[in-house]
Amino acid sequence: MARFLSDNQEWYNAQTISNESFICGYCGDKISSNLGYAVHQANTSPAQRGGAYVCPNCKGITFFTPEGKQLPSPVIGKPIEGLPEEVEELYEEARKCTASSCFTASVMCCRKMLMNLAVEKGAKEGLKYVQYVDFLTQKGYVPPDSDAWLHHIRSKGNEANHEIRTATQEDAKTLLGFVEMLLQFVYEFPKRCGGGSGKP
């Protein structure tokens, strides 16, 4: 598990505050913390209204605004084993964007990721997106009946790139869910079965 601070480092003068349970945006663990720095309404009420909480696992600080918004929020999706470097970088970038509520950027990363995946598997560079989708389908890198999902990613990516409407958290969650499944199908599951990356 990655640590925000090393074992011999601590936050200075952290205090006991109201307990909060949440998924840490740094290490991804579900934790409960009552250590950190409280936010109070100045000169009025001593009641806590938000605060900065120290994760007991990685020591990262998660801030809760007085309105209850968590920063950073938990990333969407899970790490995947066996990914090529460029594909992994894009996948992790798409996930990290969600922690900062950058959902449009996450959706665009998902779209680009499919192009990189196709090229990594042998498609030529410079093709149209639909040609990359066709390549992945024809070569058997896509589970059966998943064509509609690939075109859904294309549609959402086009919206993010060319239209005024921004992507939502649900858009990013839906697309990352499919991309996660696809990358597991192409890379992680074959590796677990003792083979290399590629078709199972």
N, C-alpha and C positions, 0 to 999 in steps of 0.2 A: 504494500500500500504506500503510495506517495505521501510524503509529509509536507505540510506547509512550513512548519518550523522543525528544526532538528531536536533530538531528545534532550539536549542540554540548553534549549532556549524556551523562554516563557514570555507571555504577554505581561508587560509591567503593570502592576497594581490592579489586575483584574479582580472583580468583586463577585459575590454571590447575588444573583438576580433571579427574577421569576423564571421558572423552568419552561423550556420550549422543546418540543419534539419535532424533528424535521430531517429531510434527507440532505446531507452536506453537499454543497455544490462543488467542493474540491475533491473529496475522496469518494463520494457517492454512497457512503454508508448511512443507514437510518440511525440517527443518534438522538439522545436527549441531553440537554445541557442547561446548567444553571450558573455558568461561569461566563463573565464578560462585562459589558458596560451598558447600563440602562439609559433609556431616554425618558425624560419627564417633562411635563408642561411647565415652563418657566414661571415661577412665582405664583402658582395656583394650586395644583394638586400633586401630592407625592406619588400618586399612582403611576406605575410604569406604562409607557406608551411606546413600545418598540425597544430595540436595543441591538447591540453587537454581541453575538454568542461565539464562544470558543468551542470548536469541535474537540471532544476528548480523544478522538482517534488521530487526526492529522494536525490538529491545532490551528486549522484555518479559521478565519473569522467570518461569520455569516451575519449580515445586517438585516433586521426586520424594521421596515419603516413604521411610523405611527399608524399607517393605513393597513399594515399587515403584509406588505409585499416583501418577498424574500430576495436578497441580493448577495451572492449570485444564486440563481435558482438552480435546481438540479438539472444536469444535462439529460437530454432525451437519448435513449438507446443504450446499448451495452458495448464494451470493447469486443473486438473480434480477432481471433488468432489467425495467423498465417497470411495476412494481407500484404501485397506488394507495397513498397514504400509510398509511392505516389497515391495509390488508392487509399491507403491508411491515413495519410495526411489529409486528404479531402474528407474522408469519413469523420475523422476526429474534428476537423474544422466545422463541418456541418453540425456535429453534436455540441461543440463549444459555443457556437452561435446561439443556440437555444438558451444557454445559461445567462446570456446577456439580453434575452428577448429580441434577438436579431433574426426573426423567423423568415423574412424574405431572403436574407443572405443564406440561411440554412437550406431553403428550398432550391435556390440557384446552385448551391454546392451539390445537392442530390442529383440534379440534372447533369451537371458537368461530370459527376462521378461515373455515371453510366457510359459516357463517352470515353472516359479514361479506362474503364473496365474493358470496353470493346477493343480499344487499341492495345491494351495489355495482352488481350487474348488473340491478337493477330489482325484486327481490322486496320485498314489504312487510315492515316490521319487526313483531316480535311473533308471528311464526308459530311453529309447532312445528318441531323440527329435521327431522323426516321431510318436512315440506312444503318446507323449503329444499333438501333432497336431491332431491325430485321436481322442483323448479323448475330446478335446475342440469341435471338429466338431460333434462327436456322441452325446455329452451331450447338444448340442444346444446353446453353448456359442459363436458361430461364426455365423455372418449373412450369409444368403444363398449365394452360389456361391463365397465364400471367401477362399476356400481351396487353390486356386492358390496363394493367397497372403501369406498365412502361409508358404507355401513351398518356396515362394520367399524370405521370411525372413530367412528361413533355409539356402537357397543357399547363400545369402549375408553374413550371419553369418559364414558359412563355409569358404567363401572366406577370410573374415576378420581374421579368426582364423588360417587357414592352408595355405593360398597362399601369395605370395609376394605382389600382388597388394593391395594398400590401398583403403579404401572406400572414396568416394567423398562426397561433400556437398549434391549433388542431391540424392545419395544413402541414406544418413541419413534423408534427408527431406522426401523422399518417404516412408521409413520404419516407421518413427515417425508418419507420417500422418495416416498410416494404424493402428498402435498401438493405437494412440489417439482415432480413431474411435471405435476400438475394446473395449477399456477400458470404453468409454462412453456407449457403447451398453451393457456391462456386469454390470457396477457399477453405472454410473452417471444417466442415463435415468430412470432405475427402482427406484432409490432414489427420483428423481423428481416427479415420479408418485405416490409416497407414499409408495412404497414397500421397502424391503431391497435389498442388493446387490444380484445379480444372474440373472437368466433368466427373461426377462420381462414377 
